[in-house]
């Protein structure tokens, strides 16, 4: 099957040209933590081109040992208060470099996580685990493929207001009834879903089907066409859910 052309992917030369024309001035370097969240750094684009594109940057290794509230959890062999904390190296996977068109003048690149002073991948990093499993499948004669189905809810109540209220009322969806496959309700939220639908293609993500409304009140989904499982994780699907859907929702006074 012929591969879809990936729109939005940048080469280093493409990035340099966009920096010179002031279209891009920031590069967001991300990696996936144990909860699927995207963590990382924003670098000045010229600084990235001058060295970080080749050598990467550093982040504290405690980031792979925290809970959902970012508090370090004791007992990990990888890093802990008892063993001490240090840094690991974020090495940009330049095959994932792309324009992040939901952010102002920003490019995004996904990183592999390496030990600070060696070329060894950090084995417990989620992307390292994925690569290891793909190699094991290949050794058995299989190619791992995936097609993500991304589920999200739309709310009128902001996360900030919900947290201020003790997270006791995090609902207030825009619909008041079950809306599975409901075209009218999908039309009401097309300002958000249209933006969500368009971003995967401009990011270089593989073609998506249109979002559709799901069974729950305010529930929607987006299906991405299947491809190589590592490619499906470029950028990781949770980056899409956490960044694109929420940023798009912010712009129209919704939460997703």
C-alpha positions as CSV (number, residue, x, y, z in Angstrom):
1,X,0.0,0.0,0.0
2,X,1.4,3.4,-1.0
3,X,2.2,5.7,1.9
4,X,0.2,8.9,2.2
5,X,2.3,12.0,1.7
6,X,3.0,13.5,5.1
7,X,2.2,17.2,5.1
8,X,3.7,19.4,7.7
9,X,6.9,17.4,8.1
10,X,10.0,19.7,8.1
11,X,13.6,19.0,7.2
12,X,16.3,20.9,9.0
13,X,16.7,23.1,5.9
14,X,12.9,23.7,5.9
15,X,13.1,24.8,9.5
16,X,16.1,27.0,8.9
17,X,14.3,28.7,6.1
18,X,11.2,29.3,8.2
19,X,13.3,30.7,11.0
20,X,15.0,33.1,8.7
21,X,11.6,34.3,7.4
22,X,10.4,34.6,11.0
23,X,7.6,32.1,10.5
24,X,9.1,29.9,13.3
25,X,11.0,31.1,16.4
26,X,10.4,28.3,18.8
27,X,11.0,24.5,18.8
28,X,9.1,22.4,21.3
29,X,11.0,19.2,22.3
30,X,8.8,16.6,23.9
31,X,8.9,13.1,25.4
32,X,6.3,10.8,26.8
33,X,6.1,10.2,30.6
34,X,4.6,7.2,32.4
35,X,1.1,8.6,32.1
36,X,1.3,9.4,28.4
37,X,1.7,13.1,29.0
38,X,4.0,15.2,26.9
39,X,6.8,16.8,28.8
40,X,9.8,18.7,27.5
41,X,11.3,22.1,26.7
42,X,10.7,25.0,24.4
43,X,14.0,26.1,22.8
44,X,14.8,29.2,20.8
45,X,14.7,28.0,17.2
46,X,18.2,29.4,16.4
47,X,19.6,27.7,19.5
48,X,18.0,24.4,18.3
49,X,19.6,24.8,14.9
50,X,23.0,25.7,16.3
51,X,23.4,22.5,18.3
52,X,20.4,21.0,20.0
53,X,19.1,19.4,16.7
54,X,22.3,17.3,16.7
55,X,23.2,16.9,20.4
56,X,19.8,17.2,22.1
57,X,19.1,18.7,25.5
58,X,18.7,17.5,29.1
59,X,15.9,16.9,31.5
60,X,15.7,15.6,35.0
61,X,15.3,11.9,35.3
62,X,12.8,12.3,38.2
63,X,10.2,13.0,35.4
64,X,9.9,9.3,34.9
65,X,9.1,8.6,38.6
66,X,6.4,11.1,39.4
67,X,2.7,10.7,40.1
68,X,-0.1,12.6,38.3
69,X,0.5,15.6,40.4
70,X,4.2,15.6,39.5
71,X,5.3,14.6,43.0
72,X,8.2,12.1,43.1
73,X,7.2,8.6,44.1
74,X,9.6,6.7,46.3
75,X,10.8,3.2,45.6
76,X,11.9,3.3,41.9
77,X,15.2,1.7,41.0
78,X,15.6,4.1,38.1
79,X,15.7,7.3,40.3
80,X,14.6,8.2,43.8
81,X,15.4,10.4,46.7
82,X,17.5,7.5,48.1
83,X,19.4,6.8,44.9
84,X,19.6,10.5,43.9
85,X,18.3,12.3,40.8
86,X,20.2,13.4,37.8
87,X,19.6,14.1,34.1
88,X,18.9,12.2,31.0
89,X,19.4,13.3,27.4
90,X,16.5,14.1,25.0
91,X,17.6,13.3,21.5
92,X,15.4,14.7,18.8
93,X,14.0,12.2,16.3
94,X,14.2,14.5,13.3
95,X,11.8,12.3,11.4
96,X,9.1,13.8,13.7
97,X,10.0,17.5,13.1
98,X,7.0,19.4,12.0
99,X,5.2,22.7,12.2
100,X,2.8,22.8,15.2
101,X,0.2,25.0,13.5
102,X,-2.0,25.1,16.6
103,X,0.8,27.1,18.4
104,X,2.2,30.5,17.4
105,X,5.4,30.3,15.3
106,X,6.3,26.9,16.8
107,X,7.8,23.6,15.5
108,X,7.6,20.3,17.4
109,X,9.9,17.4,17.5
110,X,9.5,14.1,19.5
111,X,12.6,12.9,21.4
112,X,14.0,9.6,22.4
113,X,15.3,9.4,26.0
114,X,19.0,8.4,26.4
115,X,21.3,8.1,29.4
116,X,23.1,11.3,30.0
117,X,26.6,10.2,29.1
118,X,26.1,7.3,26.7
119,X,24.2,6.3,23.6
120,X,22.0,3.8,25.5
121,X,18.3,4.4,25.5
122,X,16.7,4.7,28.9
123,X,14.9,1.4,29.0
124,X,12.0,2.4,31.2
125,X,11.0,5.4,29.0
126,X,7.7,4.6,27.2
127,X,9.1,5.3,23.7
128,X,12.1,3.0,24.4
129,X,9.6,0.3,25.5
130,X,7.7,0.7,22.3
131,X,10.8,0.5,20.1
132,X,11.8,-2.7,22.0
133,X,8.5,-4.4,21.5
134,X,8.5,-3.5,17.8
135,X,11.9,-5.1,17.4
136,X,10.7,-8.2,19.2
137,X,7.7,-8.4,16.8
138,X,10.0,-8.0,13.8
139,X,12.3,-10.8,15.1
140,X,9.2,-13.0,15.0
141,X,8.3,-11.9,11.4
142,X,5.6,-9.4,12.3
143,X,5.2,-5.8,11.6
144,X,3.3,-3.9,14.4
145,X,0.6,-1.7,13.0
146,X,-1.8,0.6,14.9
147,X,-4.8,2.8,14.2
148,X,-5.6,5.1,17.1
149,X,-9.2,5.9,18.1
150,X,-9.0,9.1,20.1
151,X,-11.9,9.7,22.5
152,X,-12.5,13.1,24.1
153,X,-15.3,14.9,25.9
154,X,-16.3,18.5,25.4
155,X,-17.3,20.6,28.4
156,X,-18.4,24.2,28.9
157,X,-16.9,24.3,32.4
158,X,-13.2,25.1,32.3
159,X,-10.6,22.9,34.0
160,X,-9.6,25.9,36.1
161,X,-13.1,26.5,37.3
162,X,-13.6,22.8,38.0
163,X,-10.4,22.6,40.1
164,X,-11.4,25.8,42.0
165,X,-14.7,24.0,42.8
166,X,-12.9,20.9,44.2
167,X,-13.4,18.9,41.0
168,X,-16.9,18.0,42.1
169,X,-18.6,19.4,39.0
170,X,-16.4,18.7,36.0
171,X,-19.3,18.2,33.6
172,X,-21.6,20.7,32.0
173,X,-21.4,19.1,28.5
174,X,-22.9,21.0,25.5
175,X,-25.4,18.2,24.9
176,X,-28.2,17.2,27.2
177,X,-29.0,13.8,25.7
178,X,-27.4,10.7,24.3
179,X,-25.9,11.8,21.0
180,X,-24.3,8.7,19.3
181,X,-24.0,9.4,15.6
182,X,-26.2,12.4,16.0
183,X,-25.5,14.7,13.1
184,X,-27.2,17.8,14.5
185,X,-25.2,17.7,17.7
186,X,-22.0,17.1,15.7
187,X,-22.9,20.3,13.7
188,X,-23.3,22.3,16.9
189,X,-19.7,21.4,17.9
190,X,-18.2,21.6,14.4
191,X,-16.1,24.7,15.3
192,X,-14.0,22.5,17.6
193,X,-14.3,19.2,15.7
194,X,-13.4,20.8,12.4
195,X,-10.2,22.1,13.9
196,X,-9.5,18.8,15.5
197,X,-10.1,17.0,12.2
198,X,-7.7,19.3,10.2
199,X,-4.7,19.3,12.5
200,X,-3.5,15.7,12.1
201,X,-3.1,16.3,8.4
202,X,-1.3,19.6,8.7
203,X,0.9,17.9,11.4
204,X,2.0,15.2,9.0
205,X,-0.1,12.6,10.9
206,X,-1.7,10.0,8.8
207,X,-5.1,10.7,7.3
208,X,-8.0,10.8,9.8
209,X,-11.7,10.1,9.4
210,X,-14.0,12.9,10.5
211,X,-14.7,13.0,14.2
212,X,-18.1,11.7,15.2
213,X,-20.3,12.1,18.2
214,X,-20.2,9.2,20.6
215,X,-22.7,7.7,23.1
216,X,-21.9,9.8,26.1
217,X,-23.1,13.4,26.6
218,X,-20.4,15.6,25.1
219,X,-18.3,12.5,24.0
220,X,-16.6,12.6,20.6
221,X,-14.0,10.4,18.8
222,X,-11.5,10.7,16.0
223,X,-10.1,7.7,14.2
224,X,-6.6,7.7,12.6
225,X,-6.0,5.4,9.7
226,X,-3.7,2.5,10.7
227,X,0.1,2.6,9.9
228,X,3.4,1.5,11.5
229,X,3.0,1.7,15.2
230,X,6.0,3.9,15.8
231,X,4.9,6.2,13.1
232,X,1.5,6.3,14.8
233,X,3.3,7.6,17.8
234,X,4.8,10.5,15.9
235,X,3.6,12.7,17.5
236,X,2.2,10.5,20.2
237,X,-1.6,10.3,20.1
238,X,-1.8,11.8,23.6
239,X,0.1,14.8,22.4
240,X,-2.7,15.2,19.9
241,X,-5.4,14.8,22.6
242,X,-3.7,16.9,25.2
243,X,-2.4,19.7,23.0
244,X,-4.4,20.0,19.8
245,X,-7.9,19.3,21.0
246,X,-7.5,21.3,24.2
247,X,-5.9,24.3,22.5
248,X,-8.6,24.3,19.8
249,X,-11.2,24.1,22.5
250,X,-9.7,27.0,24.4
251,X,-10.1,29.2,21.4
252,X,-13.9,28.7,21.3
253,X,-14.5,28.7,25.1
254,X,-14.7,24.9,25.5
255,X,-12.7,22.3,27.3
256,X,-11.8,18.9,25.8
